[in-house]
């Protein structure tokens, strides 16, 4: 199934972020069943709050086709987009967003609100959720568990000194 194949490509991007110590979120932009943009979180290593996976993939896709209008494109992302990324999706006119798992703290494509299907905007985007939900959720859970484990170990080592 194409949706699962493309979400696996987004998960590969998320793995790149994880290897760099970034929150493991990945995204790909697809046009005519071909990936034209890829991205993974780079906020920490670049110290830039704008460098979310979705924004990087959207920028690469726009450069690839030579237009900011990504009308016939789909965005696959491992985690539900935040307000900034939902805005970028609307502004780029992406036709469909497919995401892996919800973000109850910052998701703006169904969790806290649904910016992509708000009829007050001049563009709406089709949304499909929970594609490879288990894998998309697990990579995040594992990442944050590892961070907590490391902090606990550091605290214990500091007390032992």
C-alpha positions in Angstrom: 0.0 0.0 0.0 1.4 3.4 -1.0 0.5 5.1 2.2 2.4 2.6 4.3 5.4 2.7 1.9 5.6 6.5 2.1 5.1 6.6 5.9 8.1 4.1 6.1 10.1 6.7 4.2 9.0 9.3 6.7 10.1 7.0 9.5 13.5 6.6 7.9 13.8 10.4 8.1 12.7 10.3 11.8 15.5 7.8 12.4 18.0 10.3 11.1 16.7 12.9 13.6 17.0 10.3 16.4 20.6 9.5 15.5 21.4 13.2 15.9 19.7 13.5 19.2 16.7 15.4 17.8 13.1 14.5 18.5 12.5 11.8 15.9 10.0 13.2 13.5 10.2 12.7 9.8 8.3 13.8 6.7 8.2 13.4 3.0 6.3 15.2 0.3 5.0 13.1 -2.6 4.0 14.0 -6.1 2.8 11.4 -8.5 3.9 8.6 -6.2 7.5 10.0 -6.1 9.2 11.6 -3.1 10.1 15.2 -4.0 11.0 16.5 -0.5 12.4 15.0 2.7 12.9 16.4 6.1 13.6 15.5 9.7 13.7 17.7 12.8 16.8 19.9 13.0 15.8 22.4 15.6 18.4 21.5 18.2 21.5 21.1 16.0 20.7 24.2 14.0 19.2 26.1 17.0 16.3 27.2 14.7 12.7 26.8 15.8 11.5 26.7 12.2 13.3 23.6 11.3 10.6 21.0 11.8 10.5 18.0 9.6 7.4 19.2 7.7 8.8 22.6 6.9 12.1 21.2 5.6 10.3 18.7 3.4 7.9 21.4 2.1 10.9 23.7 1.3 12.7 20.9 -0.5 9.6 20.0 -2.5 9.0 23.6 -3.6 12.6 23.9 -4.7 12.3 20.6 -6.6 9.3 21.7 -8.6 10.1 25.4 -8.8 6.9 26.6 -7.2 5.6 27.3 -3.7 2.2 25.9 -4.8 2.3 22.2 -3.9 -1.3 21.7 -5.0 -1.2 18.0 -6.1 1.3 17.0 -3.4 0.8 14.9 -0.3 2.7 15.2 2.9 3.5 12.1 5.0 4.6 12.9 8.6 5.2 10.6 11.5 3.6 13.0 14.1 0.5 15.2 13.8 1.6 18.7 12.6 1.9 21.6 15.1 0.3 25.0 14.4 3.3 26.3 12.6 3.5 23.3 10.3 -0.2 23.3 9.7 0.1 26.9 8.6 2.9 26.0 6.2 0.8 23.1 4.8 -2.1 25.5 4.2 0.2 28.2 2.6 1.8 25.7 0.3 -1.6 24.3 -0.8 -0.7 20.7 -0.1 -3.8 18.6 -1.0 -3.5 15.8 1.5 -1.7 15.1 4.8 -1.2 11.6 6.1 0.2 11.4 9.6 1.2 8.5 11.9 0.3 9.4 15.4 -1.5 12.2 17.2 0.1 14.9 19.3 -2.2 15.7 22.2 0.0 18.6 23.4 0.5 20.5 20.1 -1.3 18.8 17.3 -3.4 21.1 15.1 -4.8 18.5 12.6 -7.3 17.0 15.0 -6.0 16.9 18.5 -6.2 20.5 19.8 -7.9 21.9 16.7 -8.0 21.2 13.0 -6.5 24.0 11.1 -6.3 22.1 7.8 -10.0 21.6 7.5 -11.2 25.0 8.8 -13.6 26.4 6.2 -12.7 29.9 7.2 -9.4 29.5 5.3 -9.3 29.7 1.5 -7.7 26.2 1.3 -8.6 23.0 3.0 -6.5 19.8 3.1 -7.7 16.2 3.3 -6.4 14.4 6.4 -5.7 10.8 7.0 -4.4 9.8 10.4 -2.9 6.7 12.2 -1.0 5.3 9.3 1.6 3.0 10.9 0.5 4.5 14.2 2.3 2.0 16.4 5.7 2.5 14.8 5.3 6.3 14.7 4.3 6.4 18.3 7.0 3.9 19.4 10.0 5.8 18.0 8.9 8.8 20.0 8.3 6.8 23.2 11.7 5.1 23.0 13.4 8.4 22.4 11.9 10.1 25.4 12.4 7.0 27.6 16.1 7.1 26.7 16.3 10.8 27.6 14.7 10.2 31.0 17.0 7.2 31.6 20.1 9.3 30.8 19.0 12.1 33.1 18.3 9.7 35.9 21.8 8.1 35.4 23.5 11.5 35.4 21.6 12.5 38.5 22.7 9.3 40.3 26.3 9.8 39.2 26.3 13.4 40.4 25.0 12.2 43.8 27.7 9.5 44.0 30.5 12.1 43.7 
